[in-house]
Amino acid sequence: MYDCIFEINRYKNTVDEKMISENKKRNFHGPDLKISYLCAYILFILLIAPAGAVHLDSLNNNSCIECHKALSPFTDEQTRLNEIRVNHIKNNVSCQLECHADIIRKTATDNFQQWSDSDHSKYFVTCDACHGGDPAAKTEAAAHAPMKNITDPNSSIYFKNIPDTCGNCHSEELDHFKNTMHYQRLRSTSSGPSCITCHQPHTFKVLKASELTALCSVCHNAKDQIATASVPKDAKTALEKANEFQAEVMKAKDAIAEAKARGKDVSSAQVDLDKAIAVQNDIPSLWHGFNLKDFDEQVQNGIDSAKRAEKKVTGVETTVPSTPGVGIASILGIFAILYLLRKQ
């Protein structure tokens, strides 16, 4: 309809300019000019309005879906969101965002936005994967009917059940986590942490090394004496070492790629790199065992494998920073020996 009005106005302006120009030449004014305008409008209503009406009729059944189907998304994210919108419309869910954007449900809106920005959203892990419910239902009541309250011990998001819910996808992490004191305390006394203690619900963020100390110190501190107070510092150091390992793997990959491009045999180096990559792939599950000593040993094995791979193709030994204390101690030792000799 807007197209029709636009065309009428555009034509009117064109006709106005032409008629005014002609009228000036002919000195043509008064009622005859108004009649000419009226004729022009009638002509366009007869020619354009029926076509516009047919177009509107085709949209009246579901105008939103017709438009959304015709959109040309520029990114994968836009494609995904467009598919969600189309599915909502097909199921007669209002386009007015009544589920996620009204003030009364601000919490739901915030949760939805956090999820939208998360990796779960990118991999199409939707609300029902954790909360249950029926995403194929056509009404809000039917969609939420199978869900249980968060305080219900049978709910998939009851705090004791969260590890098993996450374990439906993250099975290796769950296997390691079940062997920890964290999990045992969670099940027996409800005092242990669960997945969302570290990975916030709906954002599912992965903590950085710099964030570990503050979080772990909530329980592991000198006052509460849970395990040892050094756990927060040890955890931070372990994760920093894992970051160092990632960098070593990248250096080894680049070195092997360059050597291969020069026609050099890299088969032996590739074996070591594959060992490092195997450790790298296990890091997420290893971390959830919360055995920092074992984690540190595994990561160090990975670092050693990556460095061997790099050395085999470059012939250069990876340098290890020297410890200043060793040189100072040697000098002091020499002076001590000289002092003793003089006294004799």
Buried (B, 14 or more C-beta within 10 A) or exposed (E): EEEBEEBBEEBBEEBBEEBEEEBEEEEEEEEEBEEBEEEBBEEBEEEBEEEBEEEEEEEEEBEBBEEBEEEEEEEEEEEBBBEBBBEBBEEEBEEEEEBBEEEEBEEEBEBBBBBBBBEBBEEEBBBBBBBBBBEEBEEEEEBEEEBBEEEEEEBBBBBBBBBBBBBEEBEBBBEBBBEBEBBEBBEEEEEBBBBBBBBEBBBBBEBEBEBBBEBBBEBBEEEEEBEEBEBBBBBBBBBBBBEEBBEBBEBBBEBBEEBBEEEEEBEEBBEBBEBBBEBBEBBBBBBBBBBBEEBBEBBBBBBBBBBBBBBBBBEEEBEEEEEEEEEEEEEEEEEEEEEEEEEE
